[in-house]
Every structure is written in C-alpha cells, then in structure tokens.
Amino acid sequence: MSLYGKDRGGMRQVFFNTWQKYKQSQALQGVESLLIDVILLHPEYHSILENRNKYLDFDFPPEQGQGNPFLHMSLHVTINEQLSIDNPPGIRQHFQTLQQKHEKHDALHVLLECLAEAIWKAQRHESADLEKDYLACVTEQTRK
C-alpha cells in the first residue's frame, strides 16, 4: 500500500482504506498513521471518504471551484514529512515563524499553498526549480 505513484485510484484507495480502518478501530500501519492525522484535520472530507464508489475515479475540476481533497491531504502529508526532517533545510524555522502569525493549521496551509504553486510552476514550465520556487514563496509569506 503506497501513497506515492502514478495510479490515482490506488493512491485514493489508501485514503479510503485508512478511513474505514480508523472507523472500525482497526490498527493503522505505516503511512495510514500519517494519513489519519490529516484526515481528522479535515472533517469536510469525511463524507467523500464515506463514498468510495463515487469518488474513487471522480475528477475535481479546479475551474469549477472544487479543490481536490486527495491532493490537498497528500500535500499535508508531504508538508508534515518535510517538517519532521527539516527538508528543504530551513522549512521548520519558516513554519515556526508562520505559527507566530497564524494558527497551526493555517500555517500549514500557507506552506501547502506555496508547495502547490511551486509544483504547478514546475509542471507548467518543465524546467522550473521546484525547491527554489517553494522556498521563495515560503520566505515571502513569512515576511508578511
């Protein structure tokens, strides 16, 4: 069971399975322990996780103003991992600075939005320096 890869359905399956195991008080293993923390931060996604048949292959078109909850939660996991190992270097300090201005979850969302923007730029330009763009955005946000 992996959260990473190119199989969208397989990655989403990890979220659905984690939620079901949690609700049934089953032991969580590996990445499931990371996921449940993020899932619990987002009760607005619980109804989606209750409806595997509808949302396993569902598209969340941004042009309709509908964010992708699986992408959002995956970015949360990525941010949590970055903070745990302070990589890219200095990200933990930036996060601590952001927490002086924002609640913890809001500070996480600042990092998340910067990461999403850097990924988008990297995909759009194919040669963008993702880490450089990410840290530039985070640095700008910490200075506000």
N, C-alpha and C positions, 0 to 999 in steps of 0.2 A: 504494500500500500504506500503510494507516494503522492505527495502534494505537488511534485515538480515533474514537468514533462510537457509534451505537446498534445496529449489526449485530454481534451476538455472534459469529456464525460467521466473519464477515470479520475481526474482531479476533483471534480464536483462530487463524485461518489464518496470520496474521503470525507467531505463535509457532511453529507447525508448520513453516512455510517457513524461518524463521531457523534452527531446529534442524537441519533437513535440509541447508541450505546449509553450515552450520558443519561437520557431519559429513562432507560431501563436499569440504571445504576450498575452497569457493567464496567469492568476495569478498562481504562483507556491506556493505550500503549503508544510509545513513540510520538510521532507528530500529532496524534489525537490530543495529547495533553496540552500542546501549544494551541491547537485549534479551539478547544473548548473555552479557553480563556477569552479568545477573541469573539467567539460565538456569543458568549454570555454578555459581552460588552454591547452587543447589537440585538436587542430583543425585536427590533423592527424586521429582522431577517428570519426569525423563528418560524413564521408561517410559511416562508419559502422552503425552509428545511423540512417542514412537515409534508411538503407536496413534491416528492421526488419525481413522480411521473410527469408533472407539468414542467418542472424547472431543470431537469437533468440536461436537456438539449435546448432550453429556452435561450433566445437571443435577447440581450438587454441593450437595445439601440440607444446610444448616447444622444442622438439627435432628437429623441422623444423625451429627453429629460429623465431617463431612467438609468441610474447607475447600476453597474454590475456588482451585486453583493458578493459574489465569489471572488472577483478581482479585488474588491475592497478588503475582504477578510484576508486574502492571500498577501496583500500589501501590508496589512497589520502584522502578520506573522513574520514577514521579511524585516519590517522595522524592529520588531521585538528581538529578532536574531541579531540584527546589526547592533542594537543597544547592548545586548548581552556580551558581545565580543569587541565592542567599540571599533567597528569596521563598517564604513570607512573611518580611519582614525580621526578622532575629534567629535564624532557624531553624538557620543554620550554627553559631552560637555555642552554641545549645542542644545540637546534635549533638556538638560538641566536648566539652561538659560531660558528656554521656552516655557518651562514649568513655572518660572518666576512670574510670567505674564499670563499664563493660561492654566486651566485645569489640566490634569494629566492626559485625559482622553483627547482634549482639544489640542494639546501639544503634540500628541501622537499624530493627529490628523494634519497638522502643519507639515510634519516630516513626510507623511503619506502623500500629501498633495505635491510636495516637491519631488518625491520619487516618481510618482505617476507622470508628472510633467517631463522629467528627465528621460523616462522610458519612452514617452511619446516622441520627444525630440530625437532620440536615438533611432527609433523606428522610422521616423519621417525622413531623416537625413542620412541614415545608414552609416554615417561615419562620426557622428557626434560622440563626444567624450561623456558618457553617461555619468560617471562618478564626479567629474569636474562640474557638469551642469547641476547635478544633485546638490553638491556641497555649496555651489554658488547660490542656489535658491535658499538653502537652509541658512547660510550665513546672512543673506539679505533679510530673511524672516526674523532671525534672532536680533537684528539691529533695529527692527521696527518698534 
